[in-house]
Amino acid sequence: MPKSVIVVGSGNAALSSAIAALEKGAEVLLLEKADEALAGGNTKYTAGAMRFAYAGKDDLMPLLRDPEDSRLATADFGSYTVETFGNDLLGFNDGRPLSAEQETLISESGETMRWLASHDVKFEPIYGRQSFEKDGRRVFWGGLTLAAENEGVGLFDMELAAVKKMGGALRYGAAVTGLLTQGDRVTGVRVGNEEIRADAVILASGGFEANEDLRVEHMGPNWKAAKVRGTPHNTGDGLRMASEAGACAHGLYAGCHATPMDLHMADFGGLGLPPGERKNYRKISYFLGVMLNAEGNRFVDEGANFRNYTYAQYGAAILEQPGQFAWQVFDSKVFDLLYEEYRFHDAHFVEAQTLEDLVQKMEGVDPDAALATLKAYNKAVNDNVTFDPTSLDGKGTQGLPLAKSNWAQRIDKGPFRAFPVTGGITFTYGGLKVDDTGNVRTADGAGIPGLFACGELVGGVFFAGYPGGSGLTSGAVFGRRAGYGAATNSAH
């Protein structure tokens, strides 16, 4: 008789776990808190990019929806090795060695992408945001090359199609409010007054980023002001239910993925917009200009690294500034390089022909201090190095207390634009301890029979930040593990 598996949630991790469980012959029911329009958790709010280890172009071709695309002839994808992935994660660990969860993410990333592709979840090169033209080639940078066709919405659609094709079912508007137990074993879930029994339950219901009280409790008072750039439904329900069942908290609860966002965006990432447009409130081209706080000062090295490696930290840095906001300042030399969200119809910005006029329009900022900062920055730019957005070009500043290490060009060609930003929270890092089958563990290391977890609920994957695209990959890697575990080891 086939095993029965309940998956709580319907995002990328949940759907990956469902596909894996169905592969092993289980009967799978996904229970989603949201209605159909808002199903998919945070996945629909993403750009669909996935970071994984690959040796070169030949590794990417089987993953592509259109391997005959003429642009591939001039695409230079380079390589992204297991070692590079590990070093990138170490850069965000604040001195910690790679965790067991990070080792799993790295080692299984490429295999998991091939597995998704085998279920007709296909990808396309990120020509617009991850490459620049150089010497007749389209050079990809930062180790991030592919995204799901039609971004996060497409990833959800393709994964859900695979689930349905394999016989899985999804119920909307079915908020799981508790776990059913018999002794120390989880035997199902409660949806309101309804009890649904199963051999195994996979919690894939996200973190607590949409719960203001939990953000303040675990992360501090500045996080009350954070814009929630994803679903309003990730309120920590899975963490609460697992804790009540004896699960061990694991990972950095004070940490999260945070992104610079439009200061005037609505909370929850613009729910009134089509799903594919919700990402357009991000503002992550700061590396092409400078960011100023209310006191008119720069507060981060905007060119420390490719934005893939800094935006999750810089969203948090903005929330640490007076008033929890900043302004991103650019001149017309880079307007054509700014990502599309800066041209979004609802993007907020001010424009002026001179820097003197621009700072007067930057609400909440000390204009005299801001102008002095911009003039000092311009004076400090090293003009002897050529600007090259495809590499860490070393075109930095000289003599400033806070350097800009790369891509430092004078901000001197009008018109000038400034965009008001704040920090937007995407997902939290604190979660649960799971074993290599996705089985949830107690504080003494024992498994909780019948209970599995994946996605944001897996702690120990990220700490002080993360390289862009790792979140979706982590969801798929640990979702696949949990699905296999629940289908084959549910009596754990």
C-alpha positions in Angstrom: 0.0 0.0 0.0 1.5 3.4 -1.0 2.5 5.8 1.8 0.4 8.9 2.3 2.2 12.2 2.6 0.9 15.7 3.5 2.9 18.7 2.4 2.2 22.0 4.2 2.7 24.8 1.7 3.0 25.2 -2.0 6.2 27.1 -2.8 9.3 25.7 -4.5 10.4 23.6 -1.6 6.9 22.2 -1.0 6.5 21.3 -4.7 10.0 19.8 -4.9 9.2 17.6 -1.9 5.9 16.6 -3.5 7.6 15.6 -6.8 10.1 13.6 -4.9 7.5 11.8 -2.8 5.4 11.1 -5.8 8.5 9.6 -7.5 8.7 7.1 -4.8 5.1 6.1 -5.2 3.5 8.0 -2.3 0.1 9.6 -2.4 0.6 13.3 -1.9 -1.7 16.1 -0.8 -0.5 19.7 -0.5 -2.3 22.0 1.8 -2.0 25.7 1.1 -3.1 28.4 3.5 -3.6 31.0 0.7 -6.2 31.1 -2.0 -5.2 30.1 -5.5 -4.1 33.6 -6.5 -1.6 33.9 -3.7 -0.5 30.3 -3.5 3.2 29.5 -4.1 4.7 31.2 -1.0 7.6 33.4 -1.7 8.4 31.6 -4.9 6.2 33.8 -7.1 7.9 36.9 -5.8 11.3 35.9 -6.9 13.2 36.4 -10.2 13.5 32.6 -10.4 17.3 32.5 -10.4 19.0 29.4 -9.0 22.7 29.1 -8.1 24.4 25.8 -8.5 27.7 24.3 -9.3 28.6 23.6 -12.9 31.7 23.0 -14.9 30.8 24.8 -18.1 28.3 25.5 -20.8 27.8 21.8 -21.5 26.4 21.3 -18.0 23.8 24.0 -18.7 22.5 22.9 -22.1 20.3 20.1 -20.8 18.6 22.5 -18.4 17.5 25.0 -21.0 14.0 25.3 -22.4 15.4 26.5 -25.7 18.9 25.0 -26.4 18.6 26.3 -30.0 18.5 30.0 -28.9 20.9 31.9 -31.3 22.2 34.0 -28.4 23.9 31.0 -26.9 26.6 31.1 -29.6 28.1 34.3 -28.0 27.2 33.4 -24.4 30.2 33.1 -22.1 28.9 31.3 -19.0 32.3 30.5 -17.5 32.1 27.9 -14.7 31.0 27.8 -11.1 32.8 25.1 -9.2 31.9 23.4 -5.9 34.9 25.1 -4.4 33.8 28.5 -5.6 30.3 28.0 -4.2 31.8 26.9 -0.9 34.0 30.0 -0.7 31.1 32.2 -1.6 29.0 30.8 1.3 32.0 31.1 3.6 32.1 34.8 2.8 28.7 35.2 4.6 29.5 32.9 7.6 31.2 35.4 9.9 34.0 33.1 10.4 32.0 29.9 10.8 33.1 26.9 8.8 30.6 25.5 6.3 27.7 23.9 8.0 26.5 20.4 7.2 23.5 22.0 5.6 25.7 24.2 3.4 27.8 21.2 2.4 24.5 19.5 1.3 23.4 22.6 -0.6 26.7 22.8 -2.5 27.2 19.1 -3.3 23.6 18.4 -4.4 22.9 21.7 -6.2 23.8 20.6 -9.7 22.2 17.2 -9.3 19.0 18.8 -8.1 18.9 21.1 -11.1 19.2 18.1 -13.5 16.5 16.4 -11.5 14.1 19.3 -11.9 14.9 19.5 -15.6 14.0 15.8 -15.8 10.5 16.8 -14.7 10.2 19.5 -17.4 11.2 22.3 -15.1 13.3 24.2 -17.5 15.5 27.3 -17.4 16.8 30.2 -19.5 20.0 32.3 -19.3 19.6 35.5 -17.3 20.8 37.8 -20.1 19.3 41.0 -18.7 20.5 41.0 -15.1 23.5 38.7 -15.0 25.5 39.5 -18.2 27.1 42.4 -19.9 28.4 42.7 -23.5 32.2 42.6 -23.8 34.3 42.1 -26.9 31.4 40.7 -28.9 30.6 38.2 -26.1 27.7 38.1 -23.6 29.7 37.6 -20.4 27.9 36.2 -17.4 29.2 37.2 -14.0 28.9 36.2 -10.3 28.2 32.5 -10.8 24.5 33.0 -11.4 23.5 32.2 -14.9 20.0 30.5 -15.1 16.5 31.4 -14.0 13.3 29.5 -14.4 11.4 30.4 -17.5 9.0 33.2 -16.6 10.9 33.7 -13.4 9.4 32.7 -10.0 5.9 32.4 -11.4 7.1 30.1 -14.1 9.0 28.0 -11.5 5.8 27.5 -9.5 3.7 26.7 -12.6 6.2 24.2 -14.0 6.7 22.4 -10.6 2.9 22.4 -10.0 2.3 20.9 -13.4 4.8 18.2 -12.6 3.0 17.4 -9.3 -0.4 17.2 -11.0 1.0 15.1 -13.9 2.3 12.6 -11.3 -1.1 12.5 -9.5 -0.5 14.9 -6.6 -3.3 17.1 -5.3 -3.3 20.7 -4.0 -6.0 22.2 -1.8 -6.2 26.0 -1.5 -7.5 27.9 1.5 -6.5 25.0 3.8 -4.5 26.6 6.6 -2.9 23.9 8.8 -3.4 24.9 12.4 -1.9 22.0 14.2 -0.2 18.5 14.0 -2.0 15.3 15.0 0.1 13.0 17.1 0.0 9.5 18.6 2.6 9.2 21.3 5.7 10.8 19.9 4.7 10.2 16.3 3.1 12.8 13.9 0.1 11.2 12.3 -1.5 14.0 10.3 -2.6 17.6 10.5 -5.6 19.7 11.6 -7.2 22.1 9.2 -9.7 24.0 11.3 -11.9 21.3 12.8 -10.9 18.8 10.1 -8.4 16.1 10.9 -6.4 14.7 8.0 -4.3 11.5 8.7 -1.1 10.6 6.8 2.0 8.4 7.2 4.2 11.5 7.1 3.9 15.3 7.2 6.3 17.7 5.4 6.4 21.2 6.8 7.2 23.6 3.9 5.4 26.6 5.1 8.2 29.2 5.2 9.7 31.2 8.0 8.4 34.1 10.1 9.2 37.1 8.0 5.5 38.2 7.7 5.1 38.1 11.5 6.0 41.5 12.9 6.1 40.4 16.5 8.4 37.5 15.8 10.7 39.8 13.7 11.0 42.1 16.6 11.5 39.3 19.1 14.2 37.5 17.2 15.8 40.3 15.1 15.3 43.5 17.0 13.1 46.7 16.8 14.5 48.0 13.5 12.9 45.1 11.8 9.4 46.3 12.7 9.8 48.8 9.8 10.9 46.3 7.2 8.8 45.9 4.1 7.7 42.3 3.6 8.6 41.7 -0.1 6.9 38.3 -0.3 3.8 36.5 0.8 1.8 37.7 3.9 1.3 34.1 4.9 4.7 33.2 6.1 4.0 33.9 9.8 6.0 31.1 11.5 3.1 28.6 11.7 5.4 25.6 10.8 8.0 26.6 13.3 5.3 26.9 16.0 3.8 23.5 15.2 7.2 21.8 15.1 8.2 23.3 18.4 5.1 22.1 20.0 6.0 18.6 18.8 9.4 18.8 20.4 11.5 20.0 17.5 14.9 21.6 18.0 15.4 25.2 16.9 18.4 25.5 14.7 20.2 28.2 12.8 20.5 32.0 13.1 17.1 33.4 14.2 18.5 36.9 14.1 19.4 36.6 10.4 17.4 37.0 7.2 17.6 37.7 3.5 17.0 41.4 3.2 17.0 43.5 0.0 17.0 47.3 -0.7 13.4 48.1 -1.7 11.5 51.1 -2.9 10.7 53.1 0.3 7.2 53.8 -0.8 6.2 50.3 -1.9 3.2 48.7 -0.3 3.9 45.9 2.2 3.9 42.3 0.9 5.6 43.1 -2.4 2.8 44.7 -4.3 0.0 42.1 -4.1 -2.1 44.0 -6.5 0.5 43.6 -9.3 0.8 40.7 -11.7 3.1 38.1 -10.0 5.9 38.7 -12.5 6.0 42.4 -11.6 6.2 42.0 -7.9 10.0 41.9 -7.9 10.1 45.3 -9.5 10.1 47.1 -6.2 13.7 45.9 -5.6 16.4 48.4 -6.0 19.7 46.5 -6.3 21.8 48.6 -8.8 23.4 50.6 -6.0 26.8 49.3 -7.1 26.5 51.7 -10.1 26.2 54.7 -7.8 26.2 55.6 -4.1 23.8 55.3 -1.2 23.3 58.1 1.3 21.5 58.0 4.7 19.5 60.8 6.4 22.7 62.4 7.7 24.0 62.6 4.1 26.7 60.0 4.6 27.6 56.8 2.8 27.3 53.8 5.0 28.4 50.7 2.9 31.0 50.0 0.3 28.6 49.9 -2.7 31.2 48.2 -4.8 32.5 45.7 -2.4 31.5 42.8 -4.6 28.9 41.8 -7.3 25.5 42.7 -6.0 24.6 39.0 -5.8 26.9 38.9 -2.8 25.9 42.1 -1.1 22.2 42.9 -1.5 21.1 40.5 1.2 23.3 42.4 3.6 22.7 45.9 2.4 18.9 45.6 2.8 19.7 45.0 6.5 22.2 47.8 6.6 19.6 50.3 5.4 17.3 49.4 8.3 20.2 50.2 10.7 20.3 53.8 9.4 18.4 56.8 11.0 14.8 56.5 10.0 15.4 53.1 8.3 15.8 54.6 4.8 18.4 55.8 2.4 18.7 57.3 -1.1 20.5 55.7 -4.1 22.1 58.3 -6.3 23.1 57.9 -10.0 24.1 60.1 -12.9 23.0 59.6 -16.5 26.1 57.7 -17.5 24.6 54.6 -15.9 20.9 55.0 -16.6 21.0 52.4 -19.3 22.7 49.9 -17.0 20.2 50.2 -14.2 18.0 47.1 -13.8 14.5 47.3 -15.1 13.0 47.9 -11.7 14.3 51.5 -11.9 12.1 52.0 -14.9 9.1 50.4 -13.4 6.0 52.5 -13.7 5.7 52.7 -9.9 9.3 53.5 -9.2 9.8 56.5 -6.9 12.6 58.9 -7.6 13.6 62.5 -7.9 15.6 64.1 -10.8 17.6 67.2 -11.2 20.1 68.7 -13.7 22.6 69.5 -10.9 23.7 67.7 -7.7 22.9 71.0 -5.8 19.3 70.8 -6.9 19.1 67.0 -6.4 20.0 67.0 -2.7 17.4 69.6 -2.0 14.8 67.1 -3.4 16.0 64.2 -1.3 13.4 64.2 1.4 14.7 63.6 4.9 18.3 64.1 4.0 20.7 66.8 5.2 21.3 68.5 1.9 24.5 70.2 2.8 26.1 67.0 4.1 24.9 65.0 1.2 26.4 67.5 -1.3 29.7 67.5 0.6 29.7 63.6 0.5 29.0 63.5 -3.2 31.7 66.1 -4.0 34.3 64.2 -1.8 33.3 61.0 -3.5 33.8 62.5 -7.0 37.2 63.9 -6.0 38.3 60.5 -4.7 37.5 58.4 -7.8 40.5 56.8 -9.4 40.3 57.9 -13.1 43.3 55.7 -14.1 41.3 52.5 -14.0 38.7 51.6 -16.7 35.1 50.9 -15.7 34.1 47.3 -16.4 30.8 46.1 -15.0 31.6 42.5 -16.1 34.4 42.1 -13.5 35.6 43.3 -10.2 37.3 46.1 -12.0 39.2 47.6 -9.1 38.1 51.1 -10.1 37.8 52.4 -6.6 38.1 55.6 -4.6 41.2 56.8 -2.9 41.5 58.5 0.5 37.9 58.2 1.7 37.1 56.9 5.2 34.7 54.4 3.5 36.0 53.3 0.1 34.0 52.2 -2.9 36.1 49.3 -4.1 34.8 48.7 -7.6 32.8 50.5 -10.3 33.5 53.9 -8.8 32.7 56.5 -11.5 32.3 60.2 -10.9 28.6 61.2 -10.4 29.0 64.2 -12.6 26.8 64.0 -15.7 23.3 65.3 -15.5 20.5 64.7 -15.3 20.9 63.0 -11.9 18.4 60.7 -10.2 17.9 59.6 -6.6 15.7 56.7 -5.5 14.5 56.4 -1.9 14.9 52.9 -0.4 14.4 50.9 2.7 15.0 47.3 3.7 12.7 44.6 2.5 12.7 41.2 4.2 12.4 38.1 2.0 12.9 35.1 4.3 14.3 34.3 7.7 17.3 32.1 8.4 16.3 30.5 11.7 14.6 27.1 11.4 14.7 23.5 12.5 17.3 20.8 12.7 16.8 18.0 10.2 18.8 14.9 9.3 19.9 13.8 5.9 16.4 12.5 5.1 14.7 15.8 6.1 13.4 14.2 9.3 12.9 16.8 12.1 15.1 16.3 15.1 14.6 17.0 18.8 17.1 18.7 21.1 18.6 15.4 22.1 19.1 14.4 18.4 16.3 11.9 18.1 14.0 12.0 15.1 10.3 12.9 15.4 8.6 10.0 13.6 6.5 11.1 10.7 7.6 14.8 10.7 9.8 16.3 7.9 10.7 19.8 6.9 12.3 21.7 4.0 12.7 25.2 2.6 12.9 28.1 5.0 12.2 25.8 7.8 15.7 24.2 7.5 18.0 26.1 9.8 21.8 26.3 9.4 21.8 27.0 5.6 22.5 30.8 5.8 24.0 33.1 8.4 25.1 36.7 7.8 23.9 36.8 4.2 23.9 34.6 1.1 24.9 34.6 -2.6 21.9 35.4 -4.7 20.0 32.5 -6.2 20.9 30.2 -3.3 17.5 30.4 -1.6 15.5 28.7 -4.4 18.2 26.1 -4.9 18.2 25.3 -1.1 14.4 24.9 -1.3 14.7 22.4 -4.1 17.6 20.5 -2.6 16.1 20.1 0.9 12.6 19.7 -0.6 13.8 16.7 -2.7 15.5 15.2 0.4 12.4 15.6 2.5 10.1 14.1 -0.2 12.2 11.1 -0.5 12.5 10.7 3.2 8.8 11.1 3.9 7.9 8.6 1.2 10.4 5.9 2.2 11.3 6.5 5.8 8.0 7.8 7.2 8.2 5.3 10.1 11.4 7.1 11.2 
